[in-house]
Amino acid sequence: MEIKIPKEVREYHETIFFGLNTRQFVCSLLAVGVAVAVYFLLQPIGWVCILAAAPFAVCGFFTYHGMTPEQLLWAWCKSELLCPKRLVFRSDSYYYAAMQPAIQAGLHQKRKRGKRMKQDKKQERRA
């Protein structure tokens, strides 16, 4: 006898019928019911029943970042429709803020490649 123990406790789902958990089983029954109803309503067009049942079947098996389709739909509605925000990036450059007075005064000199500035040479002589 072998008992499988999942590594993560949150990944455990109790199976009730044919290896399906309750959510998957209920959604599968709902998909079959919708498919049968659509088939009897639209008998000449039989392939439509598959299209009508597909969303219900997917709802039982689909998860995104641990969210069910209902939770995902609610999160999307909340972020896009109910509480939309425009996010703007503004950097906090402490170095630029500290150097701002020197930049404004024009003391910040550009160095040429390979040559030292006058202030650097004076400091070497003192040392």
C-alpha positions in Angstrom: 0.0 0.0 0.0 1.4 3.4 -1.0 0.2 6.7 0.3 1.2 9.9 -1.5 2.0 12.8 0.7 2.2 16.2 -1.1 5.3 18.4 -0.4 3.1 21.4 0.1 0.0 21.0 2.3 -1.9 23.7 0.4 -1.6 21.7 -2.8 -3.7 18.8 -1.3 -7.2 18.4 -2.7 -9.6 15.7 -1.5 -10.9 13.6 -4.4 -14.5 12.4 -4.3 -15.3 10.8 -7.6 -13.1 9.6 -10.5 -10.1 11.4 -9.0 -11.9 14.8 -9.3 -12.3 17.2 -6.3 -15.6 18.7 -5.5 -15.1 21.8 -7.6 -14.0 19.9 -10.7 -16.9 17.4 -10.3 -19.6 20.1 -9.9 -18.2 22.1 -12.9 -18.1 18.9 -15.0 -21.7 18.1 -14.2 -22.7 21.7 -15.0 -20.8 21.5 -18.3 -22.6 18.2 -19.2 -26.0 19.8 -18.3 -25.4 22.8 -20.4 -24.2 20.7 -23.3 -27.3 18.5 -23.2 -29.6 21.5 -22.9 -28.0 23.3 -25.8 -28.1 20.1 -27.9 -31.8 19.7 -27.4 -32.5 23.4 -28.1 -30.3 23.6 -31.2 -30.5 20.1 -32.7 -29.3 20.9 -36.2 -26.2 22.7 -34.9 -24.6 20.0 -32.6 -21.1 21.6 -32.3 -22.5 24.6 -30.5 -23.0 22.4 -27.4 -19.3 22.0 -27.1 -18.7 25.7 -27.3 -21.4 26.4 -24.7 -20.1 23.7 -22.3 -16.4 24.6 -22.6 -16.4 27.7 -20.2 -18.1 25.6 -17.5 -15.6 22.8 -17.8 -12.6 25.1 -17.8 -13.8 26.8 -14.6 -13.4 23.5 -12.7 -9.8 22.9 -13.7 -8.2 26.3 -14.3 -6.2 28.2 -11.7 -3.9 31.2 -12.1 -1.5 32.0 -9.2 -3.6 29.9 -6.9 -6.9 31.8 -7.8 -10.0 30.2 -9.2 -11.6 31.8 -12.3 -14.2 33.6 -10.1 -11.4 35.0 -7.9 -9.4 36.0 -10.9 -12.5 37.7 -12.5 -13.2 39.6 -9.2 -9.5 40.7 -8.9 -9.6 41.9 -12.5 -12.9 43.8 -12.1 -11.6 45.4 -8.9 -8.3 46.5 -10.4 -9.6 47.7 -13.8 -13.1 48.8 -13.2 -13.8 49.6 -9.6 -10.5 51.1 -8.4 -8.4 51.9 -11.4 -5.2 53.9 -10.7 -2.6 55.3 -13.1 0.7 54.2 -11.7 3.6 56.7 -12.4 7.2 55.9 -11.7 9.2 58.6 -9.9 12.7 57.8 -8.9 14.2 58.8 -5.6 17.8 59.6 -6.4 19.5 60.7 -3.2 22.7 61.3 -5.0 21.1 63.7 -7.5 19.4 65.5 -4.7 22.7 65.8 -2.8 24.5 67.1 -5.9 21.8 69.5 -7.0 23.4 72.6 -5.3 26.8 71.9 -6.9 25.2 71.3 -10.3 23.3 74.6 -10.1 26.5 76.4 -9.0 28.4 75.0 -12.0 31.1 73.4 -9.8 30.5 70.0 -11.2 33.2 69.8 -14.0 33.3 67.0 -16.5 36.5 65.0 -16.5 38.3 64.1 -19.6 39.2 60.5 -20.0 42.5 59.6 -18.6 43.3 63.0 -17.1 42.9 64.0 -13.5 41.1 67.1 -12.4 43.0 70.1 -10.9 41.5 69.4 -7.4 42.7 65.8 -7.5 46.3 66.8 -8.3 46.3 69.3 -5.4 45.1 66.7 -2.9 47.9 64.3 -4.0 50.5 66.9 -3.4 49.2 67.4 0.2 49.2 63.7 1.0 
